[in-house]
Amino acid sequence: MESNTDWREHYLDSVAELDRRAAAWARLEEGLRRALREVALCGIGRDPDLDAALDRLRRAVRGSLGQGALEEQVSRVSQRARELERRGALHPLRRHLLDTLQRSECRIGARKARQMRARLDGVTEVEALALAAEMIEACTAGAAQQAAPGGGAVRSAGSGGVLRRLFRGGRARDERVVADGDGAVEAVTPGLRRLRRSLAGLLRAVLGPEEEDDDGLGKRIDGMAREVQDELPELIDSLATIASDVRGRLEAERDGLKRFMASLEGRLAEMEGLMASAEQAERAHQRCEADESRRMADELAGLGKELSRHDDVNKLKSAVNRHVDQLGRQLEARRRNEQQRAAALEAQLQSMRQRMESMESETRELRERLARAKASSREDRLTGVPNRRAWEERLDYEFARWQRHGRPLSMVFFDVDHFKLVNDRLGHAAGDQALAQIADCIQQRLRRSDFMARYGGEEFVALLPETGADDAVTVAEDVLQGLRESGFDFEGVNYSVTASAGVAAFQRGDGPAAVVKRADDALYQAKRAGRDQVRKAEAGRGGDSGAPEAGQPAAQGADAEHDQGR
Ligand SMILES: Nc1nc2c(ncn2[C@@H]2O[C@H](COP(=O)(O)OP(=O)(O)OP(=O)(O)O)[C@@H](O)[C@H]2O)c(=O)[nH]1
């Protein structure tokens, strides 16, 4: 019985022991499952402590350690994994800060960046934010140092003109940014955009808006900047050359005008002097004449006295002779004086006449120069057709006429198709020649009463008075046909070229800006429809007759639209 009881207890103990072990293994298995889940969640290689714990766990699982040690390793791995999981929300912030640090290393300095990177390990959210603030401060300090005269980038950029140095300084920084990775390419674009803006500003400041508009230089530079980003330093240099040429020309004009004004003042002063001396001479002459007259009167009085005093004829004769001689001498002297005075007056008159003539011719020349300058400020230098400024003036004029008379008025925009390819394939010089020939071709196909201008770049615009939308479409089609037939010549070879056109007629209530927009939209439609064709703007309010209703104001709301531009 005893032995039976012992055996049963022993058996039950064994079962209990097995149950305990099974439960322990189940716990361990559960622990391992959890650990593996968490490890999978966290990802291997994310953290040195976790990697070490995983290593120890791997060794424990391989069996060299006892169960207690195994459990301990599992619990360490899960604890570390849980910690990492808890800080998971920080990861994007940390990664972002690390990226930023890497990109900004050149500004912050390698040592400081290394220190900051070390501090990023295991930081809390608040600490990370504090670190970000510190980073911003360090970057700003770095930038300020670089911007300072003789600072970093500018100093290392070498010689070759202020603009070139500035740009190279900027580009060197940008290049470093590009080298940092794909996302950083974004950082270059705003830089270039800023640069283009600065170029446009520079252009406007140096040339003035009129010069810029003259040949669409601003637009051209923008296009070129986009195309040849790498060649921007050269572009800036050529821009600086153009600017200094134009400024030189303007300064020469101003100096010429100054010189003319100075010489005009000199001439006027000279003439004033001549007039004053003529007046003086006249006064002296009058004094002389008065003296002479007095002397002659004295002589005559003396003669009278002699006549009454002398009874003796001989004495009387000699006295009369004396007086007559004296009077004769006085008259002779007076005649000589008169002759001299007449000669002096003639000389003065002659010199004044010469001065007047030279002043007239200089004034005429100046007037012509001013007229030429005025005309050239309204002419596109590249193509010789009116420029944007002339266009604005003519548009105002034709718009006012249209408002007054209400006769049809249409606008056509022409844009050369794929013009970029001409530049790309044949070079900019060919592009320039093509534009001049295209402008000529358009002008040839228009009436003399029409007005055509270069709107900018490869875009031209025409105003067709007394022409409704449908007739304007016919004219535009004729122009496109002309371009198709003539193409353009470059270095003895004829190349084909086409253009697209958008037509819009003035409608009741229109201001110029509304018509410009409709014609431009129509041009866009022509481009979208495959180019080399004309599109007419949809007739909006009031039909497309082009004529305001009799007695109605033609341009309701036009004033508001008028200055908006495109
Ligand atoms: N040679 C030269 N090129 C110019 C001038 N003004 C603008 N361009 C160029 O004209 C081209 C216009 O290109 P885009 O605006 O892309 O138009 P496009 O190639 O004509 O194409 P679509 O208008 O869509 O048919 C750019 O390459 C400008 O550099 C200029 O005065 N001379």
The ligand as an SDF file (V2000), in Angstrom:
LIG
                    3D

 32 34  0  0  0  0  0  0  0  0999 V2000
   16.9770   83.1430  -80.6340 N   0  0  0  0  0  0  0  0  0  0  0  0
   16.0390   83.6750  -79.8440 C   0  0  0  0  0  0  0  0  0  0  0  0
   15.2570   82.8560  -79.1310 N   0  0  0  0  0  0  0  0  0  0  0  0
   14.3030   83.3920  -78.3670 C   0  0  0  0  0  0  0  0  0  0  0  0
   14.1190   84.7780  -78.2790 C   0  0  0  0  0  0  0  0  0  0  0  0
   13.0830   85.0190  -77.4290 N   0  0  0  0  0  0  0  0  0  0  0  0
   12.6480   83.8020  -77.0100 C   0  0  0  0  0  0  0  0  0  0  0  0
   13.3700   82.8220  -77.5650 N   0  0  0  0  0  0  0  0  0  0  0  0
   13.2650   81.3740  -77.3630 C   0  0  0  0  0  0  0  0  0  0  0  0
   12.0040   80.9130  -77.7920 O   0  0  0  0  0  0  0  0  0  0  0  0
   11.7580   79.6690  -77.1730 C   0  0  0  0  0  0  0  0  0  0  0  0
   10.3240   79.5800  -76.7700 C   0  0  0  0  0  0  0  0  0  0  0  0
   10.1420   78.2980  -76.2910 O   0  0  0  0  0  0  0  0  0  0  0  0
    8.7640   77.8040  -75.7320 P   0  0  0  0  0  0  0  0  0  0  0  0
    8.0910   78.8890  -74.9730 O   0  0  0  0  0  0  0  0  0  0  0  0
    9.0300   76.5290  -75.0350 O   0  0  0  0  0  0  0  0  0  0  0  0
    7.8560   77.5710  -76.9940 O   0  0  0  0  0  0  0  0  0  0  0  0
    8.0960   76.7740  -78.3440 P   0  0  0  0  0  0  0  0  0  0  0  0
    9.3470   75.9550  -78.3390 O   0  0  0  0  0  0  0  0  0  0  0  0
    7.9790   77.7500  -79.4410 O   0  0  0  0  0  0  0  0  0  0  0  0
    6.8890   75.7700  -78.3380 O   0  0  0  0  0  0  0  0  0  0  0  0
    5.3680   76.0970  -78.6120 P   0  0  0  0  0  0  0  0  0  0  0  0
    5.1480   77.5730  -78.4420 O   0  0  0  0  0  0  0  0  0  0  0  0
    4.6420   75.3110  -77.5850 O   0  0  0  0  0  0  0  0  0  0  0  0
    5.0750   75.6420  -79.9870 O   0  0  0  0  0  0  0  0  0  0  0  0
   12.7130   79.5750  -75.9810 C   0  0  0  0  0  0  0  0  0  0  0  0
   13.6880   78.6150  -76.2860 O   0  0  0  0  0  0  0  0  0  0  0  0
   13.3340   80.9730  -75.9140 C   0  0  0  0  0  0  0  0  0  0  0  0
   14.6850   80.9240  -75.4810 O   0  0  0  0  0  0  0  0  0  0  0  0
   14.9820   85.6190  -79.0430 C   0  0  0  0  0  0  0  0  0  0  0  0
   14.8960   86.8460  -79.0390 O   0  0  0  0  0  0  0  0  0  0  0  0
   15.9210   85.0130  -79.8090 N   0  0  0  0  0  0  0  0  0  0  0  0
  1  2  1  0
  2  3  2  0
  2 32  1  0
  3  4  1  0
  4  5  2  0
  4  8  1  0
  5  6  1  0
  5 30  1  0
  6  7  2  0
  7  8  1  0
  8  9  1  0
  9 10  1  0
  9 28  1  0
 10 11  1  0
 11 12  1  0
 11 26  1  0
 12 13  1  0
 13 14  1  0
 14 15  2  0
 14 16  1  0
 14 17  1  0
 17 18  1  0
 18 19  2  0
 18 20  1  0
 18 21  1  0
 21 22  1  0
 22 23  2  0
 22 24  1  0
 22 25  1  0
 26 27  1  0
 26 28  1  0
 28 29  1  0
 30 31  2  0
 30 32  1  0
M  END
$$$$
